Amino acid sequence: MTTRQTPETEEKTRRGSLRLRLLFTIAAALTPILIFAGFRSYLNAQDALAERRNQLIEIADRAIDEIEQVLSTVDTLQQIYMPNIADGQCSEVFETISPRIPQLSNVAFFNEEGSVVCSAVGDSSSGTVAQPAAFAALKAGAQSVRTDAFFGPRSQAWLFSVMRRVEDENGEFAGVVAFPLKTEQLVRTVRLTNLPQDVELAISDGGGQVFGSARVVAVNEDWIGQATGDADGVLFVTNTQKLGSLDVVVRSIVDDRMYAIISRPSPGIFSEFTLEPLESVGIPLLSFSLALMAAWLAVDGLVLKWLARLRRLALIYGEGHYNFRIGNEFQNAPDEISDFAYSFDRMANRIAERDASLRSAIATRDAAVKEIHHRVKNNLQIVASFLNLQRRQVTDPGAREVIAAARHRIDALSIVHQTLYQHERLETVHMEPFLEALLSHLAGALGMDETGVRIDSDIEPLDRPADDAIPIALFILEAVTNASKYAFGEDGGVITIRLYEDGEDIVLDITDDGAGADMDASAKDGSSGLGSRLMSAFAKQLRGTIHTESKPGEGFRVELRMPSEYAKKKTTDF
């Protein structure tokens, strides 16, 4: 008897169901917020990265202005004093302009062959240009070239050189004026700006060689490639063993031959650059986690427990136990689940009633079919008895043999029907017991004990449709009868019958060790008895093919290969 819930209990159940739906709604509503917060956190992280870059770029701008002013001054003074330098006044020009350009290391002039004509420092009577690639570019037509850093053979220091083409009155190449600049002095020029304590400024050439840095020895050529042509500079983050993570900005200064390298330790976890992205995603993530936890507790207590019981109930009904009743098991479940469970129970009750009706109908049908097979078997036996009586009255050996063959075929049909009504499944025949019974009958009917002929069998446990069992039995009957009559002499022999599955085929193999025959001679004679024609007809009925092999003195073999698509036909038991 089902106890009706009190109003208070019903109210609690409704509240629990409502709470469950609300929790799921909250979780679903927070999911887009969490996604948006993650996206916003990504944007904040990108903004923080851009802010870090912009701070370093702003610092670099002041340093770059200093270097650009120096290089601009060098360009101007080169053009002003180029005639004097070409006349060999390198020392005089150096003494005049070096106070204005303290970074200047030398003033030199090279003729059209690249040999030193005059030099303000060192011996001016010998030497060649230290930057042949830049000299070749100027000789080819370039007006001014700024070189990468190189080690000066005269000054014994690292230098950046500014070189300018000199032309004669005809506009032909007449040599090169070179103003080498000390990298050490250029770095000092950069450091003259008011830098924050943790920021370091250095310079690099186009090959990535860094000057004036205690943090960075060299920069990656890929960094140089990315910064080339970018007027704003590019921020990179690298890890060092001593200082940990560093923010490094690489910015091109002039002609992509000189770069400013600005570095600063990367911000830690508890900095404004990381706390803001964490805050933007952390609070929504915490809210989402708490909502999911609450939803899980609610689902576990109000849904999952009852779904597990429903699953067990479904498994019980799935095994056919439709008479099982749930009783008060779902009395405290939410209304939706309890309604479903009781609907499930009513459905199982109707299925049980229908199942009983179907089982009764099937049992009646099976009994009728088995009775039909039994009566057919009895009628066939009566016909076989008539033929046997008729055979006794016939004196002609040929006629007696024909009647005996007909009786054997009818006996085989009788065995098929007997097997069908003794089998639980009427639509299929289990071939192993069926063929064993058939072969036992044939051995007795053909008198093999007296003739010394023995039948060996190897039958795999296969099922075939009942419509196939009859032609298979008659095929074996014809083959065994032919072998027992024509294959052996007085000493008898062995007939081997095998039925097995071979890939997508079922193979029936019947072999004897008798006298054999000349297959070529038989084919030329065109001899084909009734048995052979019947076997071909049975093979066609089974959608199979026949293959025969025989040689004189080596026995005879016939193989019937049938498709196996019905070998394991499934049936439904009610």
C-alpha positions in Angstrom: 0.0 0.0 0.0 1.4 3.4 -1.0 1.5 6.0 1.8 0.5 9.5 0.6 3.0 12.2 1.4 2.1 14.9 3.8 1.8 18.5 2.6 5.0 19.4 4.4 6.9 16.6 2.7 5.5 17.5 -0.7 6.5 21.1 -0.2 10.1 20.0 0.7 10.2 17.9 -2.4 9.0 20.7 -4.6 11.6 23.1 -3.0 14.3 20.5 -3.6 13.3 20.2 -7.3 13.1 23.9 -7.7 16.5 24.4 -6.0 18.0 21.9 -8.4 16.7 23.7 -11.4 17.8 27.1 -10.0 21.3 25.7 -9.4 21.6 24.4 -12.9 20.3 27.7 -14.2 22.9 29.6 -12.2 25.7 27.3 -13.4 24.5 27.7 -17.0 24.3 31.5 -16.6 27.8 31.8 -15.1 29.4 29.8 -17.9 29.2 32.7 -20.4 30.5 35.1 -17.7 33.4 32.8 -17.0 34.2 32.6 -20.7 34.0 36.4 -21.0 36.2 36.8 -17.9 38.8 34.5 -19.4 38.7 36.5 -22.6 38.9 39.7 -20.7 41.8 38.3 -18.7 43.6 37.5 -22.0 43.0 41.1 -23.1 44.2 42.5 -19.8 47.3 40.4 -20.1 47.9 41.7 -23.5 47.3 45.3 -22.3 49.7 44.7 -19.4 52.3 43.4 -21.8 51.8 46.4 -24.1 52.1 48.7 -21.0 55.4 47.1 -20.0 56.6 47.6 -23.6 55.5 51.2 -23.8 57.2 52.0 -20.6 60.5 50.7 -21.9 59.9 52.3 -25.3 59.4 55.7 -23.6 62.7 55.3 -21.9 64.4 54.2 -25.1 63.1 57.2 -27.0 65.2 59.6 -24.9 68.3 57.5 -25.4 67.7 57.1 -29.1 67.3 60.9 -29.5 70.8 61.3 -28.0 72.3 58.8 -30.4 70.4 60.2 -33.4 71.6 63.6 -32.6 75.2 62.3 -32.6 74.8 60.6 -35.9 73.0 63.6 -37.4 75.9 65.8 -36.4 78.4 63.3 -37.8 76.5 63.3 -41.2 76.5 67.1 -41.3 80.2 67.5 -40.3 81.2 64.9 -42.9 79.6 66.8 -45.7 81.1 70.1 -44.4 84.7 68.9 -44.0 84.7 66.3 -46.8 86.9 68.6 -49.1 89.4 69.2 -46.4 89.6 65.5 -45.6 90.1 64.6 -49.3 93.0 67.1 -49.3 94.7 65.1 -46.6 93.8 67.3 -43.6 92.4 64.4 -41.5 94.3 65.5 -38.3 93.3 69.1 -38.5 89.6 68.2 -39.0 89.8 65.7 -36.1 91.2 68.3 -33.8 88.4 70.7 -34.9 85.4 68.5 -34.5 86.4 66.0 -31.8 85.3 68.4 -29.0 81.8 68.5 -30.5 81.7 64.7 -31.0 83.5 63.0 -28.1 82.5 59.6 -29.5 84.7 60.2 -32.5 87.6 57.8 -32.7 89.3 58.9 -35.9 89.0 60.7 -39.2 90.3 58.8 -42.2 90.2 59.0 -46.0 90.6 56.0 -48.3 91.3 56.3 -52.0 89.3 54.5 -54.8 91.4 51.4 -54.1 90.6 51.3 -50.4 94.1 52.3 -49.2 94.6 54.8 -46.5 95.4 58.3 -47.8 95.3 60.1 -44.4 94.3 59.2 -40.9 94.1 61.4 -37.8 95.2 58.5 -35.6 98.1 56.1 -36.2 100.3 55.8 -39.3 98.6 57.3 -42.4 101.1 55.9 -44.8 99.8 52.4 -44.8 96.6 50.3 -44.2 93.4 49.5 -45.9 89.7 50.0 -45.2 88.5 47.8 -42.3 84.9 47.5 -43.7 85.3 46.2 -47.3 81.6 45.4 -47.7 80.6 49.0 -46.8 83.4 50.4 -49.1 82.1 48.2 -52.0 78.6 49.6 -51.4 79.8 53.2 -51.5 81.9 52.4 -54.6 78.8 51.0 -56.3 76.9 54.3 -55.8 75.7 54.5 -52.2 76.2 58.0 -50.7 76.5 57.1 -47.0 76.8 53.8 -45.1 76.6 53.1 -41.4 78.4 49.9 -40.5 77.9 47.1 -38.0 80.2 47.1 -35.0 83.8 46.0 -35.7 87.1 46.0 -33.9 89.3 48.9 -35.1 92.9 47.9 -35.9 94.2 51.4 -35.1 92.2 52.3 -32.0 92.0 48.7 -30.7 88.4 49.3 -29.7 84.9 48.4 -30.9 83.6 50.9 -33.3 80.6 51.9 -35.4 81.7 53.7 -38.5 79.9 56.3 -40.6 81.3 56.3 -44.1 80.6 58.7 -47.0 81.3 58.5 -50.7 83.7 61.1 -52.2 83.4 62.0 -55.9 85.8 64.0 -58.2 84.7 67.0 -60.4 83.4 64.5 -63.0 81.2 62.8 -60.5 83.4 59.6 -60.5 84.2 57.7 -57.3 87.3 59.1 -55.7 87.4 57.5 -52.3 85.6 57.3 -48.9 85.6 59.5 -45.8 85.2 57.5 -42.6 84.2 58.7 -39.1 84.5 55.7 -36.7 82.6 56.1 -33.4 83.6 54.4 -30.1 80.8 52.1 -28.9 81.9 52.7 -25.3 81.3 56.4 -25.7 78.0 55.8 -27.5 76.8 53.7 -24.5 77.9 56.5 -22.1 75.8 58.9 -24.3 72.8 56.6 -23.7 73.3 56.4 -20.0 73.3 60.2 -19.7 69.5 60.1 -19.6 67.7 59.8 -16.2 66.9 56.1 -16.1 64.9 54.2 -13.5 67.0 52.1 -11.2 66.1 48.7 -12.6 66.3 49.7 -16.3 69.5 49.1 -18.3 70.2 50.6 -21.8 72.7 49.2 -24.2 73.3 49.1 -28.0 73.6 46.3 -30.5 74.7 46.0 -34.1 72.8 44.2 -36.8 74.4 40.8 -35.9 73.0 40.9 -32.3 76.3 41.8 -30.6 75.5 43.9 -27.5 77.7 46.6 -26.0 77.4 48.2 -22.6 75.1 45.6 -20.9 75.8 43.6 -17.8 72.6 41.5 -18.3 72.5 40.7 -22.0 75.6 39.4 -23.8 73.9 39.0 -27.2 70.4 39.1 -28.6 68.8 36.5 -30.9 69.1 37.3 -34.6 65.3 36.6 -34.8 64.7 39.5 -32.4 66.8 41.7 -34.6 64.8 40.6 -37.6 61.5 41.3 -35.9 62.6 44.7 -34.7 64.0 45.8 -38.1 61.6 48.2 -39.8 59.4 48.5 -36.6 59.6 52.1 -35.5 58.0 51.3 -32.1 60.2 48.4 -31.1 59.4 44.8 -30.0 59.1 43.4 -26.5 60.7 40.0 -25.8 60.7 38.1 -22.5 63.8 35.9 -21.8 65.0 33.9 -18.8 68.5 34.3 -17.4 70.3 32.2 -14.7 71.3 35.1 -12.5 68.5 37.6 -12.9 65.5 35.4 -13.8 62.9 36.7 -16.3 63.8 39.9 -18.2 61.7 42.2 -20.4 63.9 43.1 -23.3 62.9 45.7 -25.9 64.8 45.8 -29.2 64.4 49.0 -31.2 66.1 50.0 -34.4 68.0 53.4 -34.2 69.4 54.2 -37.7 69.5 52.3 -41.0 68.9 49.0 -39.2 72.6 48.9 -38.3 72.3 50.0 -34.7 69.7 49.0 -32.2 68.8 50.1 -28.7 68.6 47.3 -26.1 66.4 48.2 -23.1 66.0 45.6 -20.4 64.3 45.4 -17.0 63.4 42.5 -14.7 59.9 41.1 -15.6 57.2 41.9 -13.0 56.6 39.1 -10.4 53.3 37.4 -9.5 52.2 40.2 -7.1 52.5 43.1 -9.4 50.0 45.3 -11.1 50.6 43.6 -14.4 49.5 40.2 -13.1 47.1 41.0 -10.3 44.6 42.7 -12.5 44.2 39.8 -15.0 44.0 37.4 -12.1 41.3 39.5 -10.5 39.3 39.7 -13.6 39.1 35.9 -14.0 39.6 34.8 -10.4 36.4 36.1 -8.9 34.1 34.7 -11.7 36.0 31.4 -11.5 35.5 31.2 -7.8 31.8 32.0 -8.2 31.5 29.4 -10.9 33.3 26.8 -8.8 31.1 27.4 -5.8 28.0 27.2 -8.0 29.1 24.0 -9.5 29.9 22.5 -6.1 26.4 23.5 -4.8 24.8 22.1 -7.9 26.8 18.8 -7.6 25.6 18.4 -4.0 22.1 19.1 -5.0 22.3 16.7 -8.0 23.9 13.9 -6.0 21.2 14.1 -3.3 18.2 14.8 -5.4 18.8 13.3 -8.8 21.8 10.9 -9.1 20.6 8.6 -6.3 17.2 8.2 -7.9 18.6 7.8 -11.4 20.8 5.0 -10.1 17.6 3.3 -8.8 15.8 3.8 -12.1 18.8 2.3 -13.9 18.7 -0.8 -11.6 14.9 -1.0 -12.3 15.6 -0.8 -16.0 18.2 -3.6 -15.8 15.7 -5.8 -14.0 13.0 -5.2 -16.6 15.6 -5.6 -19.3 16.3 -9.2 -18.1 12.6 -10.0 -18.5 11.5 -9.8 -14.9 8.4 -7.8 -15.7 6.5 -9.0 -12.6 8.9 -7.0 -10.3 7.1 -4.1 -8.6 8.7 -1.0 -7.2 6.4 -0.6 -4.2 7.4 2.4 -2.0 11.0 2.6 -3.3 10.4 5.9 -5.0 8.1 7.4 -2.4 10.6 10.1 -1.4 11.9 10.9 -4.9 11.2 14.2 -6.7 7.9 14.3 -8.3 9.3 14.1 -11.8 11.3 11.0 -11.0 8.6 9.3 -9.0 6.1 9.9 -11.8 8.5 8.4 -14.3 9.2 5.4 -12.1 5.5 4.6 -11.6 4.9 5.0 -15.3 7.8 2.6 -15.9 6.2 0.2 -13.5 2.8 0.3 -15.3 4.6 -0.1 -18.6 6.4 -3.2 -17.3 3.0 -4.6 -16.1 1.5 -4.2 -19.6 4.6 -5.8 -21.2 4.4 -8.7 -18.8 0.7 -9.3 -19.8 1.5 -9.0 -23.5 4.6 -11.2 -23.1 2.5 -14.0 -21.5 0.0 -13.8 -24.3 2.8 -13.9 -26.9 4.5 -16.9 -25.2 1.2 -18.7 -25.2 0.7 -18.0 -28.9 4.2 -19.1 -29.8 4.0 -22.2 -27.7 0.7 -23.1 -29.6 2.4 -22.4 -32.9 5.5 -24.4 -32.1 3.4 -27.3 -31.0 1.4 -27.2 -34.2 4.6 -27.0 -36.4 6.2 -29.8 -34.5 3.1 -31.9 -34.9 3.2 -31.2 -38.7 6.8 -32.2 -38.9 6.1 -35.4 -36.9 3.2 -36.3 -39.2 5.2 -35.6 -42.3 8.0 -37.8 -40.9 5.5 -40.6 -40.2 4.0 -40.3 -43.7 7.4 -40.4 -45.2 8.2 -43.6 -43.3 5.0 -45.1 -44.5 6.0 -44.2 -48.1 9.4 -45.7 -47.5 7.8 -48.9 -46.2 5.6 -49.1 -49.3 8.6 -48.8 -51.5 10.4 -51.4 -49.5 7.5 -53.8 -50.0 7.4 -53.0 -53.6 11.1 -53.6 -54.0 10.7 -57.1 -52.6 8.1 -57.9 -55.3 10.3 -56.7 -58.1 12.8 -59.2 -59.6 14.6 -56.9 -62.0 17.9 -55.8 -60.3 17.9 -52.4 -62.0 14.3 -51.7 -60.8 15.2 -52.9 -57.3 18.2 -50.6 -57.2 16.1 -47.6 -58.4 13.4 -48.3 -55.7 16.1 -48.7 -53.0 17.6 -45.3 -54.1 14.2 -43.6 -53.8 13.7 -45.2 -50.4 17.0 -43.9 -49.2 16.1 -40.3 -50.3 12.8 -40.5 -48.6 14.4 -41.8 -45.4 16.7 -38.8 -45.5 13.7 -36.5 -45.7 12.2 -38.3 -42.8 15.3 -37.8 -40.7 15.2 -34.0 -41.5 11.6 -33.7 -40.3 12.4 -35.8 -37.3 15.3 -33.5 -36.4 13.1 -30.4 -36.9 10.4 -31.4 -34.5 12.9 -32.5 -31.9 14.8 -29.2 -32.2 14.0 -26.3 -29.9 14.3 -23.8 -32.8 12.1 -24.8 -35.7 13.6 -22.4 -38.2 17.2 -23.7 -38.0 18.8 -27.2 -37.8 21.9 -27.9 -35.8 24.0 -29.7 -38.3 26.2 -31.9 -36.1 23.5 -34.1 -34.5 21.4 -33.9 -37.7 24.2 -35.2 -40.0 25.4 -37.8 -37.4 21.9 -39.3 -37.4 21.7 -39.2 -41.2 25.1 -40.9 -41.6 24.2 -43.6 -39.0 21.0 -44.3 -40.9 22.8 -44.5 -44.3 25.4 -46.9 -42.9 22.7 -49.3 -41.8 20.5 -48.8 -44.9 23.5 -49.4 -47.3 24.7 -52.5 -45.3 28.2 -51.0 -44.9 29.1 -53.4 -42.1 28.8 -56.3 -44.5 30.8 -54.5 -47.3 33.6 -53.2 -45.1 32.9 -49.6 -45.8 33.2 -47.1 -42.9 32.0 -43.5 -42.6 34.2 -41.0 -40.7 32.8 -37.6 -40.0 34.1 -34.3 -38.8 31.1 -31.9 -38.4 31.6 -28.5 -36.9 28.7 -27.2 -34.7 27.1 -25.0 -37.3 23.4 -24.0 -37.7 21.8 -23.9 -41.1 18.3 -22.7 -42.1 15.8 -25.6 -42.1 15.2 -25.0 -45.9 18.9 -25.7 -46.4 19.0 -28.9 -44.3 17.0 -31.0 -46.8 19.2 -30.3 -49.9 22.4 -30.8 -47.8 21.1 -34.1 -46.5 20.1 -35.3 -50.0 23.5 -34.1 -51.4 25.3 -36.3 -48.8 22.9 -39.1 -49.5 23.7 -39.1 -53.2 27.5 -38.8 -52.7 27.7 -41.5 -50.1 25.4 -43.9 -52.1 27.6 -43.4 -55.2 30.8 -44.0 -53.2 29.5 -47.1 -51.5 28.3 -48.6 -54.8 31.2 -47.7 -57.2 34.3 -46.7 -55.2 35.3 -49.8 -53.3 36.2 -53.4 -54.0 35.8 -56.4 -51.7 38.1 -55.0 -49.1 35.9 -51.9 -48.5 37.2 -48.5 -47.6 36.6 -45.2 -45.8 34.3 -42.4 -46.7 35.3 -39.1 -44.9 32.7 -36.3 -44.5 33.7 -32.9 -43.3 31.5 -29.8 -42.7 33.4 -26.6 -41.7 33.4 -22.9 -42.0 36.0 -21.3 -44.3 36.0 -17.5 -44.3 32.7 -16.5 -45.8 31.8 -20.0 -47.0 30.6 -23.2 -45.6 32.4 -26.2 -47.1 31.0 -29.8 -47.3 33.8 -32.1 -48.2 33.1 -35.8 -49.1 36.2 -37.9 -49.8 36.7 -41.7 -50.3 39.8 -43.7 -50.6 38.4 -46.0 -53.3 39.5 -46.8 -56.9 39.0 -43.3 -58.2 38.3 -42.4 -61.8 39.8 -40.7 -64.8 38.0 -37.3 -64.8 39.1 -36.5 -68.3 37.8 -39.7 -69.7 34.5 -39.3 -67.9 34.1 -35.8 -69.3 34.7 -37.0 -72.8 32.2 -39.8 -72.4 29.7 -37.2 -71.3 28.3 -39.7 -68.7 26.1 -38.1 -66.1 23.8 -40.2 -63.9 20.8 -39.2 -62.0 22.8 -38.9 -58.8 25.2 -36.3 -60.4 22.3 -34.3 -61.8 20.6 -34.3 -58.4 23.8 -33.2 -56.7 24.1 -30.3 -59.2 20.5 -29.3 -58.5 21.0 -29.4 -54.8 24.1 -27.3 -55.1 22.2 -24.7 -57.2 19.4 -24.7 -54.6 22.0 -23.9 -51.9 23.7 -21.2 -54.1 26.8 -23.3 -53.9 29.5 -24.6 -56.3 30.7 -28.1 -56.8 34.4 -29.1 -57.3 35.4 -32.7 -57.9 38.8 -34.3 -57.9 39.7 -37.9 -58.8 42.5 -40.0 -60.2 42.7 -43.7 -60.9 43.8 -45.4 -57.7 43.7 -42.2 -55.6 40.0 -42.0 -54.5 37.3 -39.5 -55.3 36.6 -36.1 -53.7 33.7 -33.8 -54.1 33.5 -30.4 -52.5 30.4 -28.3 -52.1 31.1 -24.6 -51.1 28.1 -22.6 -49.9 27.8 -19.0 -48.7 27.9 -18.8 -44.9 25.6 -15.8 -44.4 22.9 -18.0 -42.8 25.4 -20.2 -40.9 24.5 -18.5 -37.6 21.1 -17.0 -38.2 19.9 -15.2 -35.1 16.5 -15.9 -33.6 14.4 -14.1 -31.0 13.2 -16.1 -28.0 10.1 -14.8 -26.2 
